[in-house]
Amino acid sequence: MKLNFAVSIAIAAIGLAGPVAAQDKPQLAFVVNAASDFWKLAEAGVKKAQGS
């Protein structure tokens, strides 16, 4: 019974959300937890991949 209720709520939420608009170009995010020269190189690679 609880499962049916949860599924019904999920379906209703998806229905109310509306269509999803696709971006022209995906946006990348790169999150790190420590400072290092390696991460500066990784950031440069991410920016290059984004075309910035």
Residue frames as qw, qx, qy, qz and C-alpha x, y, z in Angstrom:
[[0.000, 0.886, 0.463, 0.000, 0.00, 0.00, 0.00],
 [0.293, -0.808, 0.111, 0.499, 2.81, 2.42, 0.89],
 [0.436, -0.133, 0.603, 0.655, 4.60, 1.52, -2.35],
 [0.243, 0.630, 0.647, 0.355, 1.52, 2.32, -4.44],
 [0.130, -0.946, -0.230, 0.187, 1.19, 5.68, -2.69],
 [0.405, -0.612, 0.340, 0.588, 4.88, 6.49, -3.23],
 [0.400, 0.149, 0.678, 0.598, 4.66, 5.55, -6.91],
 [0.124, 0.810, 0.551, 0.158, 1.52, 7.67, -7.34],
 [0.231, -0.901, -0.013, 0.366, 3.25, 10.67, -5.77],
 [0.446, -0.360, 0.516, 0.637, 6.31, 10.18, -7.98],
 [0.337, 0.425, 0.689, 0.481, 4.20, 9.98, -11.13],
 [0.006, -0.921, -0.388, 0.023, 2.25, 13.10, -10.14],
 [0.345, -0.769, 0.178, 0.509, 5.49, 15.00, -9.46],
 [0.428, -0.081, 0.627, 0.647, 6.90, 14.02, -12.84],
 [0.221, 0.648, 0.656, 0.317, 3.67, 15.04, -14.56],
 [0.124, -0.950, -0.245, 0.150, 3.62, 18.44, -12.85],
 [0.523, -0.493, 0.266, 0.643, 7.29, 19.14, -13.58],
 [0.486, 0.809, -0.002, -0.332, 6.60, 19.75, -17.27],
 [0.863, 0.441, -0.034, 0.244, 8.93, 19.23, -20.18],
 [0.609, -0.575, 0.191, 0.512, 12.65, 19.51, -19.68],
 [0.442, 0.886, -0.112, -0.082, 14.44, 21.99, -21.92],
 [0.887, -0.004, 0.091, 0.452, 17.71, 20.67, -23.32],
 [0.196, -0.830, 0.212, 0.478, 20.72, 22.94, -23.25],
 [0.631, 0.727, -0.247, -0.110, 22.61, 23.63, -26.45],
 [0.532, 0.463, -0.631, 0.324, 25.83, 22.55, -24.79],
 [0.763, -0.507, -0.393, 0.083, 26.17, 20.60, -21.54],
 [0.092, -0.852, 0.338, -0.388, 27.82, 22.42, -18.64],
 [0.782, 0.028, -0.545, 0.301, 30.63, 20.66, -16.82],
 [0.428, -0.823, 0.209, -0.310, 31.47, 21.03, -13.13],
 [0.731, 0.211, -0.541, 0.359, 34.69, 19.89, -11.49],
 [0.521, -0.772, 0.113, -0.345, 34.71, 19.82, -7.70],
 [0.662, 0.249, -0.588, 0.393, 37.86, 19.01, -5.70],
 [0.651, -0.724, -0.225, -0.042, 38.63, 18.81, -2.01],
 [0.660, -0.535, 0.119, 0.514, 42.28, 19.92, -1.88],
 [0.265, 0.916, -0.201, -0.227, 44.55, 22.50, -3.48],
 [0.710, -0.227, 0.536, 0.397, 47.20, 21.12, -5.82],
 [0.081, 0.503, -0.482, -0.713, 48.86, 21.97, -9.13],
 [0.144, 0.142, 0.942, 0.268, 47.20, 18.85, -10.57],
 [0.178, 0.671, 0.674, -0.253, 43.75, 20.39, -10.04],
 [0.108, 0.709, -0.118, -0.687, 44.81, 23.56, -11.84],
 [0.014, 0.243, -0.799, -0.551, 45.66, 21.43, -14.88],
 [0.114, 0.388, 0.914, 0.008, 42.37, 19.56, -14.53],
 [0.162, 0.734, 0.366, -0.549, 40.49, 22.88, -14.36],
 [0.096, 0.545, -0.445, -0.704, 42.22, 24.02, -17.54],
 [0.035, 0.025, 0.936, 0.350, 41.11, 20.80, -19.25],
 [0.139, 0.589, 0.758, -0.245, 37.51, 21.30, -18.14],
 [0.150, 0.736, 0.057, -0.657, 37.51, 24.90, -19.40],
 [0.040, 0.357, -0.696, -0.622, 38.96, 23.75, -22.72],
 [0.085, 0.264, 0.951, 0.138, 36.26, 21.08, -23.01],
 [0.142, 0.719, 0.548, -0.403, 33.60, 23.74, -22.36],
 [0.453, 0.580, 0.354, 0.577, 35.10, 25.98, -25.00],
 [0.244, -0.943, -0.171, 0.146, 35.70, 28.88, -22.58]]
